[in-house]
Amino acid sequence: MEMDKISFCENCLKDVEFEIRNEIVKVDLKDIVFTYGALVPYCKECGKELSISEINDLNIIKAYKAQKEALESRDGSY
């Protein structure tokens, strides 16, 4: 994924450089638990997590895929 490494930080209240870390996210829904690798952007100035729509969209896709795989392995169908 190619993008500018600058985004607005709601904590710093300015445009800042950020870094992207790979993190494992655990999702615990009512009837299923699964994990997926998420890309998480952090402000290089204050260290807080940023919200960047392109990255959020990718993480949603990763979460849906992980949920589908967990459901398939549990149910043996789909």
Buried (B, 14 or more C-beta within 10 A) or exposed (E): EEEEEEBBBEEBEEEBEBEBEEEEBEEEEEEEEBEBEBBBBBBBEEEBBBEBEEBEEBBEEBBEEBBEEBBEEEEEEE
